[in-house]
Amino acid sequence: MSVEGHAREQWGTRIGLVLAMAGNAVGLGNFLRFPVQAAQNGGGTFMIPYFISFLLLGIPMMWIEWGIGRYGGAHGHGTVPGMFDVLTDRKMKWAKYLGILGVVMPLVVFIYYTYVASWMLGFSFFSLTGDFFGLDGVDEMRSYLYSYQNIFESSSHGGWIALLFFIITIGFLAWVLSRGISAGIEKLALVGMPILFLFAFLLVVRVLTLPAVEAAPAEGLNFIWNPDWRSLGNAKVWLAAAGQMFFTLSIGMGCIQTYASYLRKRDDITLTGLSTAATNEFAEVVLGGTIAIPAAVVFFGVAGATAIANRGSYDLGIVAMGVVFQGLPGPQILGQLAAFLWFFLLFIAGVTSCVALASPTLAFLQEEMGMTRRNAARVVAGLGLVLGMFHVVFYQKGVLGEWDYWAGTFGLVLFATIEIILFSFVFGIDRGWEELHKGADIRIPRIYKPIMKWVTPLFLITLLSWWSVTEAFPKVLMRGVDSGDVPYLWLARLLMLALLAIGLVLLKRAWARKTSDT
């Protein structure tokens, strides 16, 4: 049933692995979603449950997913179905079918996430050409963005512009993925991640030295770091913090496990996993939290920045920041350069996450379906292009948000809950603890053993139950949805279910073939 004798790719260097894993985690959520979540949930108030979630949810799940990935890779499996099969000692034949979520969900997210990442490439180009400079009001900049997102509205862009940058992004990702782990994904991380951090540092310095317009940069930092203790009793803040932790660390997605499967049996995962999580948190909290919010506060004040953030990630990260760059002191070319640094770092963050999101499906096609790396990359890129057109054409109908909720938010918590139950109670926390420490450079504090067995599962079950009642059930019934959008949202759901059904059929055939070969 396994392919343990099959030669698998491996990472070339530890720094390449750490940067690739960081590229997986450091994405658009660090620089777009995190500032918005903080602004919508009381700034400093949000940071307390955020760090508690990091300690009780993020870190334990990060180690567990690294452990599952390396263990599965040692048995010849690069995707979660096979990992779940060996994790349950092949006694629970249904476990591998639950694992298909770790292949289909990242593919779904890859498809729409690639489209969003392509926006950042487009706005990098618009920054260099100065195309949106002169639109120095929030409403004007918002109309410019909406025109780009809607291919049927050409007041600022021709409808083909968004499609062009989407095709360029898909083509680039296909090239990187086809080159393999060491020559493709690792090389992208070794080049892209240092550029991302350099650009982020330059922008942090520029933001913190801005002269006050409506407020000083320090007021933005004060908003992020000073909590309102009375708001900690609000369950919404805690749910938002836990949700952001899932999104930012790519927990419950299947990507970490696939990347970890390319480790050797005794490669360290305790220190490397912790380093990856720390790198992500530095990018999110220190860099992401010091660019968009303080910059928006300088030009719009705390109340104005909060109002913009309440309209969503794109209004803060694209609309507000587009206005901010136009208002920077000095020649316009300096504002264009700063805008380019911002949008291009977002593009790098997006594409490094995209290659991670594509990797589980790529590994599944290679290892379970017998495809070559190049052909598997072509299939994934083709799916991304064809199904991505659904989002390009019908973005205004809310289809991207529908996929994002079920596959990129609620689905992550559901999958992580399944995963930790199998690891802690079926595989066994004692075996799991031993597995995590094989070749370890550091010992995990022993307090994390009961946390992994009891606290984190309880945290996840509570979160899943709460979201099911307060969000998922109303979402299923499409409460508050415009009647004209309902058919498109049902189509979006059917497409996701079709991908899941195809995945289950392919998995069943792959395992039937393995059984006949043994």
N, C-alpha and C positions, 0 to 999 in steps of 0.2 A: 504493500500500500504506500510506502514512502519511496522517495527517490534519493536515499541517503548517499548513494554512490555517484550521483550526478554532480559534476564539477560546477560550482556556482561562482558568480562574480564576487569580488571582495573590494572593500575600500582600500585605497592606496596608502593613505596616511591618516593618523588620528586627527590632525588639524582639519583635514579635508572632511572627515566624518562629522566633527563638531560643527564646522561651518555649514555643511549640508543639512544637518539636523536643525541647526539654528535657522537656516533658510526655509526649512519646512515650517518652523514655528513663527519666525519673524515675517509677518505678512502685512496685508493691508489693515488687518484688525489692530495691529500695534499702533499705527499712525492715524487711522481714520476712526475705527470703532471704539478704541479705548478712550480717547478724549471725549467722545460723544457720550459714552456710558458714564464717565465720571461727571460730566457737566449735567446730565439728566438726573443724576442720583446724588446730588448734594456735594460734589467735589470731594473734599477731604473725608466726608462721611462714607463715601463709597470705598475709600482706600482701606478702611479697617476690615470689613468683610472680604475685601479683595485679597488682602494678605493672609487672612485666616483661611480662605479657600485655597490659596497657594500652598499653604503648609499641610492642610488636611485632605486636599483633593488633588491639586496639581502635582506636587512632588511624589506622593504615593503612586498615582496613576502613571506618571512618567516612568518611574522605575519598573512598575509592573509591565508596561507595554514594551519597554526595552527587554525585559526578561523573557516575555512571551516570544518576541521577535527573534532573539538570539537562539532560544530553545527550539523554535520552529525551524530556523535556518540550519541548525545542526542536524535536523532530521530531513533536510532537503526541501523545506517548504518556505516560500517567500510571501505567502498571503495567509490571511487569517483562517480560511476554511481548513487548510491543512494543519495550521497551528492549533486550532481548537481540537482537531482530531487527535493529535499526539498529546495535547494537554490533558485530554480525558482518557489517555491510554487506549484510544480507539474503542472504548467500551460504550460510548454514547454516540451512536451513529448519526443522531440528529444534530449534534453540536456543530458539525462542519457546515450544515445548512444555515444555522444561525450566523456562522462566520462569513457567509456571502455578503452580509451587510458591510463588512470591512473591505469589500471589493467594489460593490455597487455605489455605496454612499460617496466615497472619494471621487469616483468617476462623475457622479452627478454634480458634485461641488466643482470639480475640475472644469466642467463644461461652462457653467455660468461664471465661475471665478475668472476664467481666462478672458471672457468678454469684459469683465470689469477691469482686469489688469490692462487690457488693450486701451481702455480710456486713458490710462495714465501715460501710455506711450503717445497717444494723440495729443494730450495736453502738454507733454514735454515738447513736442514739435510746435504747438501753438505758442508756447512760452518763448522759444527761440525766435520765432517769426514775429512775435508781438501781436498776434492775431486778436487776442481779447483785450489788449491794452487800449484804454479809452472807454471801456465798459466798467467804470469805477464805482458803480452802485450795486448793492446786493441784488436788487430785482433784475437789473440788466445782466449781471453775471449769471443769475439763475436761469434766465431765458436763454442765454448762450449755451449753458450746460444742457438744458432740456431739448434744445434744438439738435444738439449732438446725439442725445440719447434716442430721439424720435426720428427715424429715417423718413417719416412722411411729412416732417415739418422742416422746411428749408430756409427759415428766416436768417439763420446764421451759417448753416452748413448745408452742403449738398447731402442727400440721403446716403450716398455711397461712402462718405468720409469715415463713419464709424465702422462700416463693413471692411474698408481697406485696412485700417489699423488692426482690426480683429484677425483678418487673414494673415497679416504680417506676424502677429504674435503667435498664432497657431503654427505657422511655418517655422518660426524660430524654435518653439518648443519641440516640434517634431524632430528637428535637427539635433537638439541637445539630447533628447531621449534616445534617439537611434544610436548615439555614440556610446551608450552604456553607463555603468556606474562610475568607474574611475575616470574615463576619458570624457564623459559628458556631464553628469550631474555634479561630480566632485569638482571638475574644472570650473563649472559655472559658479559654484559656491566660493571657490578660492579667488575668483576674480570679482564676482558680484558683491559678496558680503562686505569685503573691505571698502569697496566704493560706496555701498549703502551707508556704512558707519561714518565714513569720511564726510559725505554729503550731509548726514544728520548732524554731525558735530559742527560743521560750518553754519548750518541753519540755526542751531541752538545758540551759538555765539551771536549771530546776527539778531535773533529775536530778543535775547537778553540785553542787548545794547540799543534797542529801539528807543527813541525819545517818546515820551508820553503824548498821546493824542487825546483819547477819552480817559485813559488810565495808564499807569506805569506797568511794565512787565511783571514787577514784583507782586502786583495785585492778582495777576493770573496764577502765579505760583502759590500765593496765599490761598486762593480759592481751591486749588488742587489739594493742598496739604493741611488745611485747618478744618477739622471735622466739627459738625454740629451733632453733639452726642445725643441729643434728643431724638434724632432721626434714625438712630440705630435700631429702634423697635419696629421700623417699617420693613416688612417682609420683602417688599419689592426691591429694596436696595440689596438685600442678601441674595436674592434670586439673580439680579443683574450681575452681581460680582461673580457668583458661581458660573453663570453663563459665559461671562467674558473669559474666565479661566479656561473653560473648555475650548473656546474659540481660539484663544491666543496660543495655547500649547499644542493645539491640534490633537487633543485627547479624544479617544473614542472614534477615530477616523479610519484607522487601519494603516496610515502612512508610517508612523513610527515603527510599527512592527515590521513592515516590509524593509525599511532602511536598516533596522537592527538585524534582520535575517542575513545580511551580507557580512556580519561580523564573524570572526573565528570563535571556536567554542569557548576559549578562555580569554577573549578580549574583555577588558574592563567595561562594565556598564554602570557601575555605581557613580564613580567620579565623572565619567563622560556624560551620563544622563543629567547629573546635577549641573555640570558646566553648561550644557545645552539649555536647561531651564533658566539658569542664571543669566545667560546671554540674552535670552528672549525677554526676561523681566527687565534687564537693563535697557534694552531697545525700547520696550513699551513704556515703562514708568519714567525712566530718566530722560530718554530722548523723545519718545512720543508724547509724553506729558509736558514737555518743555518747549514744544514748537507750536502746535495748533491752538491750544487754549490760551497761553500767554499772548500770542500774536493777535488772536481775535479780541482778547480783552483790551489790548492797547488801542485798537481802532474802534471797538464797539462798546467797551465797558463790560463789566461782569454780566449785567442784565441782558445786554444786547447779544453777547457771545452765547449765553445760555439759551436765549430765544432762537438763535440760529441753529444751535446744536439740537434743539428739540425737534427741528425739522428733519434731522437725519445726518448720517455720516458724510454724505456727499455735499450737503449744504455747508457743513463746517470745513471739510477737507478740500473741497474744490471751489465752491462759491465764495465763502468767506476768505479763504487763503488767496484766491484769485484777486480779490479786492485789496487785501493786505499788500500783496507784492506790487500792486500799482501805486500804493501810497508810500512806499519806502523812500526815504530821503535820497537825493542824488540823481544822477542821470537815469533815464528809463532803462538803459542797457543793463544796469545793475539789478533793477527789479526783474527784468527778463531772465537774467542769469540765476537769481534766487528762485524764481518760479520754476526754472528748468531743474535746479537741484532738487526741489521738493517733489515735483511730479516724476522725475526720473528715479529718485530713490523709491518712490511708491511703485513704479514699474518693476524695479529690481526685486522689491519685496514680494510683488505679485507673482513674477515668473518663477522665482525660487520656490515659492509655495506650490505653484502649478505643477512643476516637475515632480514634487513629492506626491501631490494628489493623483497624478497619472500613474505613479509607480506600482500601486497594488494591482491595477488592471493589467499593466504591462507584464508584471511578474506572473499573474494568473494565465495570461495568454501564452507566455513562454513555457512555464513549467507544467501547466495542466492541459494546455491545448497543443503544445509542441511547436509553436511558432518561433521563428528567428526573432532576435531583438529588433532588427530593422522592420520586419513585417508587422510585429506587434506595435511598434511606434507609429507605423502608418495607420493601423486600425484605430488606435486611440486618438490620433490627430484627426482622422476622418470623422469619427464619432463626435469629437469636439467641434469640428467645423459644421457638420450637418445639423446636429441638435443645438449647437450654439446659435444657428440661424433662427431658431425658434425664439430665442431671447432677443436677438437683434430686431426681429420684425415685431414681436409682441411685447416688448419691454414695458410699454405704457399700460399694458393690461395687468401688470403685477405678477407675471409668471416667474420672474427671477426671484421675487420675494417669496413665492410659494415654494420653490425648490430650496431656497436658502433656509426656510423655517424647518421643513421636514427632514432634509438631508444634512443641513449645516448647523442646526441648533437642537431641535428636539431629538433627532436621530442620534446625535453624539452622546447624549445622556443615556438613551435607551441602550445603545451598544456598549458603552462603558459599564453600565450596570450588569449586563450579561457577562462581560469580560471579567470583572472583578469577582463575581460569584464563582465562575469556573476556576479562576486562579486561586482564590483563597479557600474555597470549600470543596472543589472537586479535585484539582491538582494537589491542593493542600498547602496551607501557609508554611508549614515546616519545610516541605520540599521546595516551595517557592522561595523561601528565605535562603535556603542553601544554593539554589540556582542563581539568585541575584548576586551572591558573593563569590561565585567562581571567577577567579582571575581578578578580583576586585582590588582596586588601589586604595580604597577606604572602606571602613565598616559603616553600614547604615546604622544610625542610632537605634538602639533596641526598642525604644518607645514606638517606632514605626511598625513593628510587627503586629501589635494589637490594633494600631490605627488601620493598617491594611486589611485586617480581618474583620473588624467591627465598625470603626468610626467612618471610614471612607464608604463602605457599602451602605451604611445607614444614611450618610449624607446624600449619596446618589439616589437611593430609593425615595427619600423625602423629597428631593428635588424633582425626580421624575413624577411622583404622585401629585405634587403641587402644580407642576406645569400641565399635567394631564387635565386637571380639573379647571384651572384658571385660564389656560391658553389653548391647549390642544383640542379639547372638546368644542369650544366655540369656533376654533379654526376649521375643524371638520365640517361644521354646519355653515361655515362662511358667513357668520354674523357680521353685519356692518359692511359687507362687500357690495360694491355697486353691481346691480343686476346685469349690466352689460359686460362685466368682467367675468362673471360666473362660468360661462362656457369655456373660456380660455384657461381658467384655473383648474377646471376639471380635466381639460386636455393635458395640462402640466402634470397633474397627478397620475393620469393614465400613462404618460410617457415614463415617469419614474417607476411605476408598477411594471410596465413592460420590460424595462431594463432589469428589474429585480427578477422577473419571471425568466428572462433569457439567461441571467446569471445562474439561477437554480438549475435550469435544464442543462447548461454547459457543465456545471459542477457534477451533476448526476452522471452525465456521459463520461466525464473524465474519470470518476471513481469506478465506474463500471469497467472502463478500459483497463485501469490499473489492476482491478480484481482479476480480470481475465488474463493479465500478463504474469500474475504471480502463481 
